[in-house]
């Protein structure tokens, strides 16, 4: 009986050891399986604007020059193409009085001492004044004023058109960068270097230059239409003011009579 008890204890011990070993192996296998299913955390790359600039390649330098040119021309147009600076509204009252009294010399001197687009156009008209001819030679005055008005508009449109140049050039440069980047990507495919990290360089350059060209071209196009419309409005105001003063000088508009009648 003692011998049988020893055998039973030995069997029980073996069973316990097998159970512990199996449990440990199962736990280890489950843990290994969990480790295989858990994705490895990849550190995120923080990309700055400078990184994008570098990724775009040498064409980003050209786009940078275009953006600087856009800013410079837009700043010039903001300061120069203004109604107050070009039409000189402070001169209108004095010039109206001079034209009504036919004081050509003082009005011309006033225009010369207060340079503006309006005074430049009116000065050209005053040089054609001739009281010996019908209506003080109004036709010649209007013709001279029109020529001066065209010269002023051309001078300012030269700067405004630079914005149109940048608005057209920048997207084209970006498109060229796109083509160059895609060519590099296809060259890598041809050389059997088709790993994603090896193709990313050319594709990234293609996308960055395209975005850079649009970022420069869109504001340039907006500023072009904005200043073109502003210039047209200002030039129209100058033309109306000049025509009014010429009509007063020629006698077609009688301010004194209108004031008396009112």
C-alpha positions in Angstrom: 0.0 0.0 0.0 2.9 2.3 0.8 4.4 1.5 -2.6 1.1 2.3 -4.3 0.9 5.7 -2.5 4.3 6.6 -3.8 3.3 5.7 -7.4 0.2 7.9 -7.1 2.3 10.8 -5.8 4.7 10.4 -8.6 1.9 10.4 -11.2 0.4 13.5 -9.6 3.7 15.3 -9.7 4.3 14.5 -13.3 0.8 15.8 -14.2 1.3 19.1 -12.3 4.7 19.6 -14.1 3.2 19.0 -17.5 0.3 21.3 -16.7 2.6 24.1 -15.7 4.9 23.6 -18.6 2.0 23.6 -21.1 0.5 26.7 -19.5 3.8 28.6 -19.7 4.3 27.5 -23.3 0.7 28.6 -24.2 1.2 31.9 -22.5 4.5 32.5 -24.3 2.9 31.6 -27.6 0.0 33.9 -27.0 2.3 36.7 -26.1 4.4 36.1 -29.2 1.3 36.2 -31.3 0.2 39.5 -29.8 3.6 41.0 -30.5 3.3 39.9 -34.1 -0.1 41.5 -34.5 0.8 44.8 -32.8 2.1 47.2 -35.5 5.5 48.8 -34.9 5.1 52.5 -34.2 6.8 54.6 -36.8 7.9 58.0 -35.7 6.1 60.9 -37.5 8.2 63.2 -39.6 7.7 66.9 -38.8 7.8 68.7 -42.2 8.4 72.5 -42.2 8.0 75.0 -45.1 11.8 74.9 -45.5 11.7 71.2 -45.9 9.1 71.6 -48.7 11.3 74.3 -50.3 14.3 72.0 -50.3 12.2 69.0 -51.6 11.1 71.1 -54.6 14.6 71.3 -56.0 16.3 74.2 -57.9 13.0 75.4 -59.5 11.8 76.6 -56.1 14.5 79.3 -56.3 12.9 80.6 -59.5 9.5 80.5 -57.8 10.9 82.5 -54.9 12.1 85.2 -57.3 8.7 85.3 -58.8 7.0 85.7 -55.4 9.5 88.5 -54.5 8.7 90.3 -57.7 5.0 89.9 -57.1 5.3 91.4 -53.6 7.4 94.3 -54.9 5.2 95.2 -57.8 2.0 94.9 -55.7 3.5 97.2 -53.0 4.4 99.8 -55.7 0.9 99.6 -57.2 -0.7 100.0 -53.7 1.2 103.2 -53.1 1.1 104.7 -56.6 -2.2 103.7 -58.2 -4.6 105.5 -55.9 -7.3 108.0 -56.6 -6.0 110.6 -54.1 -2.4 110.5 -55.5 -3.3 110.4 -59.2 -6.4 112.7 -59.4 -5.2 115.4 -56.9 -8.7 116.4 -55.7 -7.4 119.4 -53.9 -6.5 121.0 -57.2 -10.0 120.7 -58.6 -11.5 123.7 -56.9 -8.7 126.1 -57.8 -8.5 124.8 -61.4 -12.2 125.3 -61.8 -11.9 128.9 -60.7 -9.0 129.5 -63.0 -10.7 127.9 -66.0 -13.8 130.0 -65.4 -11.8 133.2 -65.4 -9.6 132.0 -68.3 -6.5 132.4 -66.3 -4.3 129.9 -68.3 -0.9 130.9 -66.9 -1.7 130.6 -63.2 -3.5 127.3 -63.9 -0.5 125.9 -65.8 1.9 127.0 -63.0 -0.3 125.3 -60.4 -0.2 122.1 -62.4 3.6 122.2 -62.6 3.9 122.9 -58.9 1.6 120.0 -58.0 2.7 117.0 -60.1 0.2 114.2 -60.5 -1.4 112.3 -63.3 -4.3 114.7 -63.4 -2.0 117.8 -63.6 0.1 116.1 -66.3 -2.9 115.6 -68.5 -4.3 119.0 -67.9 -1.0 120.7 -68.5 -0.8 119.1 -72.0 -4.2 120.5 -72.7 -3.4 124.0 -71.5 -0.4 124.2 -73.9 -2.9 124.1 -76.8 -5.1 127.0 -75.6 -5.7 129.6 -78.2 -8.4 132.2 -77.6 -8.2 133.4 -81.2 -9.7 130.2 -82.4 -13.2 128.9 -81.9 -13.9 127.7 -78.3 -10.4 128.4 -77.3 -9.1 125.7 -79.6 -11.0 123.0 -77.7 -10.4 120.2 -80.3 -6.6 120.5 -80.0 -6.9 120.6 -76.2 -8.9 117.4 -76.1 -6.5 115.7 -78.5 -3.5 116.7 -76.4 -5.3 115.6 -73.2 -6.1 112.3 -74.8 -2.5 111.6 -75.8 -1.2 112.5 -72.3 -3.9 110.3 -70.8 -2.7 107.4 -72.9 0.9 108.0 -71.9 0.0 108.0 -68.2 -2.1 104.8 -68.5 0.6 103.0 -70.5 3.2 104.0 -67.8 1.2 102.5 -65.0 -0.1 99.5 -67.0 3.6 98.5 -67.6 3.8 97.7 -63.8 0.4 96.1 -63.6 1.3 93.8 -66.5 4.3 92.5 -64.6 1.8 90.9 -62.2 0.2 89.2 -65.2 3.7 87.9 -66.2 4.3 86.4 -62.8 0.7 84.9 -62.7 1.4 83.2 -66.0 5.1 82.3 -65.4 4.8 80.8 -61.9 2.4 77.9 -62.7 4.4 77.1 -65.9 7.5 76.8 -63.8 5.6 74.6 -61.4 4.4 72.4 -64.3 8.0 72.1 -65.5 9.0 70.9 -62.1 6.2 68.4 -62.2 7.4 67.0 -65.5 11.0 66.8 -64.3 10.0 65.0 -61.1 7.9 62.5 -63.0 10.8 61.8 -65.5 13.1 61.1 -62.5 10.5 58.7 -61.1 10.2 56.8 -64.4 13.9 56.6 -64.7 14.1 54.9 -61.3 11.4 52.5 -62.5 13.4 51.7 -65.6 16.4 51.0 -63.5 14.4 48.5 -61.5 14.4 50.7 -58.4 10.8 50.5 -57.7 10.8 50.7 -53.9 8.4 53.4 -52.6 11.1 55.3 -50.7 13.2 55.4 -53.8 10.4 56.8 -56.0 9.2 59.3 -53.4 11.9 61.8 -54.2 10.8 62.5 -57.8 7.1 62.4 -57.0 7.6 64.7 -54.1 9.5 67.2 -56.2 6.7 67.1 -58.8 4.0 67.8 -56.3 5.9 70.5 -54.4 6.8 72.5 -57.4 3.2 72.4 -58.7 1.9 73.6 -55.4 4.6 76.3 -55.3 3.7 77.6 -58.7 0.0 77.8 -57.8 0.8 79.6 -54.5 2.6 82.3 -56.4 0.4 82.4 -59.5 -3.0 82.8 -57.8 -2.2 85.9 -55.7 -0.4 87.4 -58.8 -3.5 86.9 -60.9 -5.7 88.5 -58.2 -3.5 91.5 -57.9 -3.3 91.9 -61.6 -7.1 92.2 -62.0 -7.4 94.3 -58.9 -5.0 97.0 -59.9 -6.0 96.9 -63.6 -9.6 97.7 -62.6 -8.5 100.3 -60.1 -6.3 102.0 -62.8 -9.2 102.0 -65.3 -11.4 103.7 -62.7 -8.9 106.3 -61.8 -8.1 107.1 -65.5 -11.8 107.5 -66.2 -12.1 110.0 -63.3 -9.1 112.0 -64.7 -10.7 112.0 -68.2 -14.0 113.3 -66.8 -12.3 116.0 -64.7 -10.1 117.2 -67.6 -13.1 117.3 -70.0 -15.1 119.3 -67.5 -12.4 121.9 -67.1 -11.8 122.2 -70.8 -15.5 122.7 -71.3 -15.4 125.5 -68.6 -12.5 127.1 -70.3 -14.0 126.9 -73.8 -17.3 128.5 -72.5 -19.5 125.4 -73.1 -20.2 125.2 -69.4 -21.3 128.4 -67.6 -20.8 127.9 -63.9 -21.8 131.4 -63.0 -25.1 131.1 -64.9 -25.9 127.8 -63.3 -25.2 129.2 -59.8 -27.4 132.3 -60.6 -30.2 130.2 -61.9 -30.1 127.9 -58.9 
